Amino acid sequence: MASEVELAQSAQPGGDTIFGKIIRGEKKHIFLYEDEQCVAFKDIAPQAQVHVLVVPKKQIVKLLDAQDSDDQLLGHLLIVAKTVAKEQSLEKGFRIIINDGKDGGQSVYHIHIHVTGGRQMEWPPG
């Protein structure tokens, strides 16, 4: 199995993504949260005891591609991340991660927020 770095280095922006398929119901996933703007579900390759992805239904390829008009959606994603963290009993703390581009570790070109916790997070990450 490829490492996260290898996945990020080989990923290509453009076209449909696994997240688009999940949002459309083509790939079955249990949503921990869903509203008209986004979904949240457990990561299939968790990096912590709790690892949830918050994904907007609108495909924004990466954070650098976000428009100023996406400000409300991006803020909403953080509020949903907070909600999911509370529901996952992460009151002692959690980490929010957005990978952007190859060197940022982005392996799926549909912006998403990682909510990780359930253990002591170390610094610096990666």
Backbone as ProteinMPNN parsed JSONL, in Angstrom:
{"seq_chain_A": "MASEVELAQSAQPGGDTIFGKIIRGEKKHIFLYEDEQCVAFKDIAPQAQVHVLVVPKKQIVKLLDAQDSDDQLLGHLLIVAKTVAKEQSLEKGFRIIINDGKDGGQSVYHIHIHVTGGRQMEWPPG", "coords_chain_A": {"N_chain_A": [[0.84, -1.186, 0.0], [0.504, 2.241, -0.778], [2.258, 5.012, 0.697], [1.103, 7.927, 2.512], [2.468, 10.172, 1.58], [3.364, 9.275, -0.922], [0.871, 8.875, -2.141], [-0.071, 11.522, -2.185], [1.848, 12.703, -3.852], [1.33, 11.457, -6.253], [-1.282, 12.077, -6.841], [-3.716, 13.752, -8.851], [-5.087, 16.872, -9.711], [-8.439, 17.68, -10.719], [-11.375, 16.515, -12.393], [-13.637, 13.868, -11.327], [-13.92, 12.772, -7.905], [-13.283, 10.484, -5.159], [-14.685, 11.518, -3.027], [-16.751, 12.95, -4.252], [-18.201, 10.801, -5.279], [-18.971, 9.554, -2.894], [-20.582, 11.566, -1.748], [-22.65, 11.672, -3.637], [-23.774, 9.219, -3.198], [-22.84, 7.006, -4.536], [-20.752, 5.532, -3.591], [-20.897, 3.732, -0.742], [-21.22, 5.064, 2.464], [-21.359, 5.764, 5.908], [-22.824, 8.559, 7.139], [-21.823, 10.774, 9.622], [-22.675, 13.245, 9.952], [-24.779, 15.411, 8.1], [-25.793, 18.018, 5.98], [-27.259, 20.589, 3.909], [-24.971, 21.663, 2.834], [-22.643, 20.166, 3.397], [-20.959, 17.044, 4.293], [-20.037, 14.639, 6.826], [-17.839, 12.067, 7.734], [-16.298, 8.967, 8.871], [-12.797, 8.558, 8.434], [-11.293, 6.281, 6.169], [-8.752, 5.404, 6.547], [-7.664, 5.819, 9.315], [-5.747, 8.135, 11.266], [-5.634, 8.577, 13.896], [-7.294, 7.812, 17.026], [-9.832, 8.882, 16.742], [-10.904, 9.965, 13.668], [-12.213, 11.959, 11.488], [-13.68, 13.107, 8.472], [-14.641, 16.18, 7.098], [-16.503, 17.279, 4.521], [-17.218, 19.46, 1.88], [-20.188, 19.694, -0.13], [-20.037, 21.087, -2.452], [-17.587, 21.021, -4.887], [-14.499, 22.105, -4.249], [-11.39, 22.356, -5.419], [-8.86, 22.72, -4.085], [-7.618, 24.491, -1.192], [-6.208, 26.802, -2.004], [-7.565, 27.326, -4.333], [-10.012, 28.255, -3.555], [-12.621, 30.659, -3.623], [-13.258, 34.104, -2.773], [-15.956, 34.296, -2.343], [-16.563, 31.883, -1.228], [-16.38, 32.062, 1.463], [-18.39, 31.847, 3.499], [-19.128, 29.144, 3.298], [-16.672, 27.867, 3.895], [-16.284, 28.72, 6.528], [-18.54, 27.513, 7.654], [-17.803, 24.818, 7.414], [-15.848, 24.627, 9.412], [-17.417, 25.066, 11.695], [-19.039, 22.807, 11.576], [-17.035, 20.895, 11.89], [-16.338, 21.403, 14.561], [-18.758, 20.685, 15.786], [-18.898, 17.933, 15.14], [-16.591, 17.082, 16.475], [-17.356, 17.485, 19.16], [-19.496, 15.654, 19.27], [-18.066, 13.325, 18.994], [-16.846, 13.089, 21.387], [-14.526, 14.64, 21.968], [-13.698, 16.532, 23.843], [-11.382, 17.016, 25.336], [-9.566, 17.848, 23.524], [-8.524, 18.323, 20.086], [-7.419, 18.044, 16.667], [-7.438, 20.057, 13.765], [-7.1, 19.697, 10.328], [-6.132, 20.775, 7.13], [-5.082, 19.699, 4.163], [-3.122, 20.912, 1.485], [-2.377, 20.788, -1.797], [0.394, 19.006, -3.409], [2.862, 19.032, -1.847], [1.73, 19.667, 0.538], [0.48, 17.398, 1.27], [-1.937, 16.633, 0.124], [-4.116, 14.27, -1.066], [-6.539, 13.787, -2.203], [-8.29, 15.634, -4.444], [-10.446, 17.444, -3.586], [-11.476, 19.702, -1.506], [-11.192, 19.198, 2.009], [-11.712, 18.752, 5.517], [-9.798, 17.406, 8.065], [-10.614, 15.986, 11.123], [-9.065, 15.17, 13.933], [-8.367, 13.177, 16.799], [-8.569, 11.959, 20.205], [-6.292, 11.058, 21.289], [-3.084, 12.176, 22.528], [-1.992, 14.791, 20.607], [0.911, 15.363, 18.706], [3.655, 17.693, 18.302], [6.113, 18.986, 16.145], [3.674, 18.249, 13.554], [3.867, 15.606, 11.124]], "CA_chain_A": [[0.0, 0.0, 0.0], [1.278, 3.472, -0.898], [2.246, 5.922, 1.841], [0.365, 9.173, 2.284], [3.314, 11.038, 0.757], [3.291, 8.747, -2.293], [-0.471, 9.174, -2.656], [-0.139, 12.959, -2.471], [2.707, 13.015, -4.988], [0.764, 10.913, -7.492], [-2.648, 12.579, -7.044], [-3.857, 14.773, -9.889], [-6.313, 17.66, -9.625], [-9.347, 17.638, -11.866], [-12.255, 15.369, -12.539], [-14.41, 13.365, -10.205], [-13.121, 12.225, -6.803], [-13.967, 9.549, -4.271], [-15.626, 12.277, -2.195], [-17.935, 13.195, -5.076], [-18.951, 9.54, -5.329], [-19.573, 9.354, -1.576], [-21.646, 12.559, -1.594], [-23.76, 11.28, -4.515], [-24.283, 7.918, -2.787], [-22.313, 5.944, -5.388], [-19.916, 4.748, -2.677], [-21.614, 3.717, 0.535], [-20.565, 5.541, 3.677], [-22.292, 6.213, 6.945], [-22.556, 9.948, 7.483], [-21.978, 11.197, 11.007], [-23.337, 14.547, 9.851], [-25.084, 15.855, 6.742], [-26.728, 19.102, 5.767], [-27.307, 20.973, 2.498], [-23.668, 22.153, 2.39], [-21.51, 19.271, 3.618], [-21.12, 15.764, 4.975], [-18.908, 14.231, 7.662], [-17.785, 10.613, 7.878], [-15.017, 8.474, 9.368], [-11.738, 8.305, 7.455], [-11.062, 4.841, 6.014], [-7.376, 5.128, 6.973], [-7.523, 6.755, 10.434], [-4.422, 8.454, 11.794], [-5.825, 8.752, 15.34], [-8.452, 7.045, 17.486], [-10.954, 9.513, 16.045], [-10.45, 10.641, 12.453], [-13.417, 12.247, 10.721], [-13.523, 14.058, 7.379], [-15.757, 17.092, 6.822], [-16.338, 17.509, 3.082], [-18.313, 20.233, 1.302], [-20.823, 19.102, -1.306], [-19.46, 21.828, -3.57], [-16.189, 20.624, -5.059], [-13.432, 23.091, -4.335], [-10.262, 21.453, -5.629], [-7.957, 22.886, -2.954], [-7.833, 25.758, -0.498], [-5.713, 27.895, -2.842], [-8.541, 27.573, -5.391], [-11.245, 28.801, -2.981], [-12.939, 32.038, -3.977], [-13.71, 34.916, -1.648], [-17.377, 34.001, -2.154], [-16.667, 30.619, -0.486], [-16.076, 32.321, 2.867], [-19.408, 31.301, 4.399], [-19.018, 27.686, 3.255], [-15.467, 27.47, 4.623], [-16.594, 28.918, 7.952], [-19.497, 26.473, 8.029], [-17.073, 23.564, 7.576], [-15.215, 24.649, 10.733], [-18.474, 24.892, 12.708], [-19.397, 21.387, 11.532], [-15.91, 20.178, 12.502], [-16.516, 21.567, 16.011], [-19.924, 19.877, 16.16], [-18.494, 16.532, 15.05], [-15.635, 16.843, 17.567], [-18.145, 17.341, 20.388], [-20.244, 14.393, 19.18], [-17.092, 12.232, 19.114], [-16.304, 13.189, 22.753], [-13.159, 15.158, 21.903], [-13.641, 17.73, 24.675], [-10.018, 17.238, 25.836], [-8.792, 18.466, 22.456], [-8.497, 17.688, 18.771], [-6.675, 18.801, 15.662], [-8.072, 20.325, 12.472], [-6.061, 19.698, 9.295], [-6.491, 20.897, 5.72], [-3.909, 19.5, 3.313], [-3.286, 21.677, 0.251], [-1.354, 20.536, -2.798], [1.28, 17.837, -3.261], [3.755, 19.15, -0.701], [0.887, 19.751, 1.73], [-0.048, 16.065, 1.561], [-3.294, 16.447, -0.385], [-4.205, 13.108, -1.947], [-7.841, 13.853, -2.873], [-8.459, 17.034, -4.846], [-11.746, 17.975, -3.194], [-11.094, 20.206, -0.184], [-11.813, 18.528, 3.144], [-11.117, 19.009, 6.818], [-9.588, 16.253, 8.935], [-10.789, 16.207, 12.556], [-8.385, 14.038, 14.56], [-8.243, 13.271, 18.245], [-8.665, 10.73, 20.976], [-4.952, 10.804, 21.825], [-2.277, 13.396, 22.563], [-1.426, 15.181, 19.319], [2.295, 15.792, 18.881], [4.088, 18.828, 17.482], [5.374, 19.336, 14.927], [3.101, 17.119, 12.846], [4.496, 15.203, 9.862]], "C_chain_A": [[0.885, 1.25, 0.0], [1.173, 4.31, 0.377], [1.432, 7.16, 1.488], [1.162, 10.124, 1.398], [3.254, 10.577, -0.701], [1.923, 9.034, -2.92], [-0.584, 10.647, -3.041], [0.689, 13.306, -3.701], [2.131, 12.513, -6.306], [-0.639, 11.428, -7.794], [-2.658, 13.703, -8.076], [-5.161, 15.545, -9.694], [-7.153, 17.486, -10.886], [-10.175, 16.376, -11.895], [-12.964, 14.992, -11.258], [-13.461, 12.799, -9.145], [-13.947, 11.214, -6.028], [-14.987, 10.291, -3.409], [-16.892, 12.627, -2.977], [-18.819, 11.964, -5.133], [-19.642, 9.255, -4.0], [-20.752, 10.298, -1.399], [-22.868, 12.18, -2.423], [-24.358, 9.923, -4.148], [-23.812, 6.767, -3.649], [-21.373, 5.026, -4.624], [-20.586, 4.845, -1.313], [-20.708, 4.151, 1.684], [-21.644, 5.929, 4.655], [-21.899, 7.637, 7.323], [-22.785, 10.166, 8.975], [-22.732, 12.515, 11.069], [-23.623, 14.798, 8.376], [-26.045, 17.019, 6.809], [-26.662, 19.488, 4.293], [-25.942, 21.387, 1.939], [-22.532, 21.147, 2.487], [-21.925, 17.954, 4.243], [-19.895, 15.528, 5.852], [-18.993, 12.72, 7.842], [-16.402, 10.207, 8.351], [-14.061, 8.214, 8.214], [-11.488, 6.801, 7.378], [-9.636, 4.43, 6.403], [-7.049, 6.049, 8.15], [-6.091, 6.894, 10.932], [-4.465, 8.744, 13.294], [-7.041, 7.919, 15.727], [-9.734, 7.57, 16.856], [-10.369, 10.243, 14.847], [-11.663, 10.767, 11.529], [-13.074, 13.268, 9.64], [-14.797, 14.879, 7.244], [-15.539, 17.577, 5.398], [-17.503, 18.34, 2.555], [-18.904, 19.504, 0.096], [-20.357, 19.815, -2.573], [-18.0, 21.409, -3.696], [-15.316, 21.86, -5.248], [-12.169, 22.242, -4.373], [-9.272, 21.515, -4.47], [-8.152, 24.27, -2.374], [-7.343, 26.938, -1.325], [-6.66, 28.239, -3.983], [-9.853, 28.15, -4.869], [-11.394, 30.266, -3.391], [-13.348, 32.808, -2.72], [-15.172, 34.626, -1.336], [-17.611, 32.671, -1.43], [-16.5, 30.826, 1.02], [-17.107, 31.726, 3.82], [-19.35, 29.778, 4.439], [-17.816, 27.219, 4.067], [-15.651, 27.655, 6.129], [-17.552, 27.858, 8.465], [-18.789, 25.138, 8.261], [-16.388, 23.502, 8.944], [-16.245, 24.474, 11.846], [-18.916, 23.435, 12.741], [-18.287, 20.547, 12.153], [-16.008, 20.241, 14.022], [-17.663, 20.693, 16.509], [-19.578, 18.394, 16.181], [-17.522, 16.191, 16.185], [-16.373, 16.656, 18.891], [-18.88, 16.009, 20.398], [-19.33, 13.179, 19.336], [-16.347, 12.274, 20.463], [-14.849, 13.649, 22.776], [-12.994, 16.442, 22.722], [-12.243, 18.033, 25.191], [-9.116, 17.858, 24.776], [-8.812, 17.649, 21.181], [-7.701, 18.571, 17.838], [-7.504, 18.891, 14.397], [-6.942, 20.422, 11.45], [-6.714, 19.892, 7.934], [-5.191, 20.759, 4.941], [-4.151, 20.239, 2.0], [-2.105, 21.424, -0.679], [-0.455, 19.357, -2.46], [2.146, 17.923, -2.016], [2.99, 19.297, 0.612], [0.247, 18.418, 2.087], [-1.45, 15.813, 1.052], [-3.321, 15.289, -1.379], [-5.555, 12.992, -2.633], [-8.103, 15.324, -3.172], [-9.923, 17.463, -4.8], [-11.512, 18.399, -1.75], [-11.862, 19.458, 0.909], [-11.023, 18.846, 4.41], [-10.994, 17.683, 7.553], [-9.812, 16.719, 10.37], [-10.187, 14.981, 13.228], [-8.262, 14.254, 16.054], [-8.359, 11.915, 18.904], [-7.328, 10.282, 21.538], [-4.229, 12.147, 21.862], [-1.694, 13.65, 21.177], [-0.007, 15.699, 19.572], [2.619, 16.955, 17.942], [5.586, 18.748, 17.276], [4.799, 18.086, 14.26], [3.919, 16.833, 11.592], [5.877, 15.671, 9.739]], "O_chain_A": [[1.896, 1.3, 0.7], [0.141, 4.317, 1.048], [1.117, 7.407, 0.324], [0.586, 10.81, 0.552], [3.11, 11.397, -1.608], [1.836, 9.395, -4.094], [-1.126, 10.979, -4.095], [0.265, 14.128, -4.513], [2.413, 13.08, -7.362], [-1.137, 11.231, -8.903], [-1.722, 14.499, -8.157], [-6.221, 14.941, -9.532], [-6.64, 17.188, -11.964], [-9.731, 15.308, -11.474], [-12.899, 15.695, -10.25], [-12.339, 12.398, -9.454], [-15.159, 11.104, -6.219], [-16.043, 9.743, -3.096], [-17.988, 12.601, -2.419], [-20.043, 12.066, -5.047], [-20.773, 8.768, -3.98], [-21.815, 9.876, -0.945], [-24.0, 12.347, -1.969], [-25.36, 9.519, -4.738], [-24.324, 5.654, -3.519], [-21.221, 3.859, -4.982], [-20.809, 5.943, -0.803], [-19.589, 3.664, 1.841], [-22.722, 6.374, 4.262], [-20.78, 7.886, 7.77], [-23.822, 9.784, 9.517], [-23.341, 12.861, 12.082], [-22.823, 14.448, 7.509], [-26.993, 17.015, 7.593], [-26.055, 18.764, 3.502], [-25.764, 21.459, 0.723], [-21.555, 21.25, 1.746], [-23.068, 17.768, 4.662], [-18.846, 16.139, 5.647], [-20.068, 12.165, 8.07], [-15.449, 10.981, 8.255], [-14.456, 7.717, 7.159], [-11.473, 6.121, 8.404], [-9.353, 3.244, 6.569], [-6.242, 6.967, 8.004], [-5.336, 5.925, 11.011], [-3.452, 9.112, 13.889], [-7.736, 7.385, 14.862], [-10.615, 6.795, 16.483], [-9.447, 11.046, 14.992], [-12.075, 9.805, 10.882], [-12.277, 14.179, 9.865], [-15.901, 14.335, 7.273], [-14.525, 18.206, 5.094], [-18.66, 17.972, 2.758], [-18.198, 18.784, -0.61], [-20.293, 19.209, -3.643], [-17.259, 21.439, -2.714], [-15.389, 22.554, -6.262], [-11.91, 21.482, -3.44], [-8.885, 20.478, -3.929], [-8.781, 25.127, -2.995], [-7.998, 27.98, -1.348], [-6.573, 29.33, -4.547], [-10.724, 28.501, -5.665], [-10.414, 31.004, -3.489], [-13.74, 32.207, -1.72], [-15.582, 34.703, -0.178], [-18.744, 32.366, -1.059], [-16.482, 29.853, 1.774], [-16.737, 31.157, 4.847], [-19.508, 29.183, 5.505], [-17.928, 26.273, 4.847], [-15.209, 26.815, 6.914], [-17.397, 27.361, 9.581], [-19.129, 24.407, 9.191], [-16.35, 22.441, 9.568], [-15.969, 23.801, 12.839], [-19.144, 22.883, 13.817], [-18.568, 19.585, 12.868], [-15.783, 19.238, 14.699], [-17.543, 20.037, 17.544], [-19.921, 17.683, 17.126], [-17.626, 15.123, 16.788], [-16.04, 15.755, 19.661], [-18.89, 15.31, 21.411], [-19.781, 12.118, 19.767], [-15.347, 11.581, 20.649], [-14.035, 13.105, 23.522], [-12.237, 17.334, 22.338], [-11.933, 19.193, 25.463], [-8.026, 18.337, 25.088], [-9.079, 16.448, 21.193], [-7.352, 19.702, 18.175], [-8.18, 17.94, 14.005], [-5.956, 21.128, 11.662], [-7.721, 19.257, 7.62], [-4.304, 21.606, 5.047], [-5.256, 20.201, 1.459], [-0.973, 21.804, -0.379], [-0.533, 18.787, -1.372], [2.168, 16.991, -1.211], [3.553, 19.073, 1.684], [-0.453, 18.315, 3.095], [-2.101, 14.87, 1.499], [-2.637, 15.32, -2.402], [-5.712, 12.186, -3.55], [-8.133, 16.157, -2.266], [-10.539, 17.791, -5.814], [-11.366, 17.552, -0.868], [-13.037, 19.13, 0.744], [-9.834, 19.163, 4.367], [-11.961, 16.928, 7.655], [-9.258, 17.737, 10.785], [-10.724, 13.879, 13.112], [-8.075, 15.379, 16.518], [-8.262, 10.872, 18.258], [-7.242, 9.243, 22.191], [-4.703, 13.132, 21.297], [-0.978, 12.805, 20.639], [0.233, 16.399, 20.555], [1.949, 17.167, 16.931], [6.286, 18.444, 18.242], [5.36, 16.997, 14.381], [4.585, 17.723, 11.062], [6.531, 15.406, 8.73]]}, "name": "protein", "num_of_chains": 1, "seq": "MASEVELAQSAQPGGDTIFGKIIRGEKKHIFLYEDEQCVAFKDIAPQAQVHVLVVPKKQIVKLLDAQDSDDQLLGHLLIVAKTVAKEQSLEKGFRIIINDGKDGGQSVYHIHIHVTGGRQMEWPPG"}
